[in-house]
Amino acid sequence: MLIGIPKEIFPGENRVAQIPAGIQTLLNAGYEVVVQAGAGDNAHISDEEYRGCGASIAPDAASLYGQADIILKVRQPLDEEVPLLKEGTTVICMLDAWFNKDLVKQLAENKVRTFALEFIPRTTRAQSMDVLSSMGAISGYRAVLAGAMALPQYFPMLMTAAGTIHPARVFVIGAGVAGLMAISTARRLGAVVEAYDTRVEVREQVESLGAKFVEFDLPQEEGTSSGGYATQKSEEFYKAQREQMTAKVSQADLVITTAAIPGKASPRLITKEMLHCMKKGSVVVDLAAERGGNVEGTVANEKVYLDGVTLIGYIDHPGRVPVHASQLLTKNITTFLLNMTKEGELNVDMEDDIVAATLVTENGEIKHEGLKALIEQE
């Protein structure tokens, strides 16, 4: 079977689904690989490097899609790519399926088999395939760097002949993969860090990184779904949370928010009234900006100023580190594919919980039950 690696055309996307090291892994598994010319340019990988690993080079997207049996992508196919997909092609990518229902319907109608990498369950066996965790770690790291560059003060404590500089105070909301990486990065830069999460069981992880874990008196509600992802809370819960969080936000120099609910708009954690209570010159980095943001006033992919506070809503943090982001994606995607590979052929076993959770369309049908029910309701 022939695997195709296209050049990503999503605006601002610099990553590539496979680096040369991954090509050799796929060849060893019995596949052939074709890479679109220039696919690795933005990740600083030349066509010659792909050729050197045994891949062939397709001159353009039409040529690549026309011959490949399996397409490995970072982002979902865009409008100009969908018509290029042959009937029976398998596409593996971050499909963003909950928010691309029309695309899902079109791919089903075109009899394209698709797997959505964002649906990989957060289980021990699937850890090496978990793209959201890999990319979330990069986002947490980049969030602190973006915040530090926007902050009009030092992060660490400095004792100088001109006086003592007190350390910046950082408040991280959400102690998942992104939040924990943000905590560790901020601590390495010398900040005093506090962190909050609805799941009190993460206290040990937060404290092990040198941060203080903050608890609020809130209504008891389930915090994590069976798949390992956060669940949506009631408005009563969020209201009580905002009221108690205002004091912490007002004390912070930098706030980083990471709360995201799969398939839902981002929960609103910080209001404009809360921003008004923050110190002038403080910074908020909203990692949930792509789905409306955790902060009232966030603008996706922009830096804005509200009431003296800098609000950063960049949604492309992993794309700003394309070399290592592509390296991590390569490991995630190849491990996912090899889990379905038998003697150089694709073996889709629906008894496998990872396969069953990620299959979205096949044979003209929408196979993901949650998406299917949602689309049928429309």
Number of C-alpha atoms within 10 A of each C-alpha: 13 17 24 30 29 27 24 24 16 12 7 12 18 25 29 29 29 28 26 21 14 20 26 18 17 20 17 11 17 15 19 20 24 24 26 23 21 19 28 28 14 19 22 14 16 15 19 14 14 26 16 12 17 16 23 18 21 21 12 15 20 15 15 25 25 13 16 22 20 24 22 23 23 27 20 23 21 12 9 9 14 16 15 15 24 16 17 16 20 22 24 24 21 20 24 18 20 15 14 11 16 12 18 25 19 15 26 21 16 21 21 23 23 27 25 22 26 19 24 24 21 18 15 7 11 17 15 19 27 25 25 19 17 22 20 23 22 22 27 29 21 24 30 26 16 16 23 20 13 19 19 12 15 16 24 18 15 13 10 8 6 6 8 10 14 15 18 23 20 29 30 30 26 22 25 22 18 27 28 24 22 33 31 21 19 29 19 13 18 17 25 21 26 21 25 23 22 21 16 13 9 16 18 12 14 24 15 10 16 15 24 18 20 18 15 14 8 14 13 9 13 12 15 13 10 10 12 12 15 19 16 22 16 10 11 10 14 17 14 14 18 17 13 14 19 19 13 16 25 18 16 21 26 30 27 27 27 27 25 23 15 16 14 13 17 21 21 17 20 23 14 13 11 18 25 15 15 25 17 14 16 25 28 32 29 28 31 25 26 19 18 20 26 27 26 18 18 26 19 20 14 12 15 15 13 14 14 15 21 22 25 26 26 22 20 18 21 23 21 19 16 20 19 18 23 23 20 20 27 25 21 22 24 20 20 21 19 16 18 16 17 12 9 17 14 17 14 15 13 11 8 11 14 22 22 17 20 19 22 27 26 21 15 17 18 23 19 19 12 12 18 17 11 11 15 7 7 5
